Amino acid sequence: MNWNSISFDWNQARAFLAAAEERSLSAAADVLGVTQPTITRQIATLEKELKVVLFERTGRSVSLTPVGLTLLEHVRTMAGGANMVSLAASNQAEDIDGLVRVSAADMTAAYLLPPVLDRLKDIAPKLELEILAENKLSDLLLREADIALRHARPEQPDLFAKLVCEDTARFYATAKYTENFGQPKRDDDLSHHQFVSFGDIDGMLAHLTSLGLSLTKQNFLYASQSQIVEWEIARQGHGVAVMTDRIAGKFPEFQSVLAEIEPFTISTWLVAHRELQSSKRIRLVFDLIAESLSP
């Protein structure tokens, strides 16, 4: 550890994080319980120490500069760690109880969230976790869930969102499929190949043809609104499916195909109502999921 390289204190970083999330210096001052001049001074000191400009100021609002956006995720990680230290030091985590509901797509719920349970059991054994495996957006404002995992950043100002990972995804098929149908190639005749669609076939067809694949609806005899069902159809050798490398790596029977097509990038946002700032149980689960999913 190069201790001399750490030239700022946590209060400065916290002021920066609050201003970035609230998009206003006055709002940041309110949530931290300090005055706006204090927030302004702490951010200015941080910018001086780091020799960067973190915000562009427009009237009463602020927006992150490219440098500020880059540093934001690192400071969010610091905040999550600081919260865990506070809980552990005061033994508050073990006393946290109640229910937290987490909404996620069925594939994420089945293969990425269960590892969080081990940590949760050790840290807060009285806490209950309900995982809502659904391929629709839960309305957090109507309290359909406390936390949601989404692949797009929400626009509602009452929601707090954190980008936790950007996974690569590509086409996968089993050895059984390629033995029966051959290796699909983008520039080959694909009329005898099958692709398993997750959700709307027309939308999937339009997206894949935009990638240069010569396909028709006859290439999509199988579809499901469940990604778990889609993946299982492909696992049994009936077609090619798109999946993130993180999840596909858990299934050794799959191999990557259509390698000439660049991998897709799928962003995952962890979303909660802004009350997570004051709810210890929601904050704890939020931070544990973020830690688990971060690369």
Protein Blocks (a to p, Z undefined) as FASTA:
>chain_A
ZZklmmcdfklmmmmmmmmmnopaklmmmmnopafklmmmmmmmmmmmnopafbdcehjb
ccddfklmmmmmmmmmmmmmmmmmmmmmnommmmpgcjddddddfklmmmmmmmmmmmmm
mmmmmbccdddddfbdcdfknopafbdcdfbdcfbfkbccddfbdcdddddddfklmmmn
opadfklcfklpccddehjfklmmmmmmmnopacdfklmmbccfbfklmmmmmmnopacc
dddfklmmmmmkbccehklpccddddddddddfklmmmmklmmmmmmmmmmmpZZ
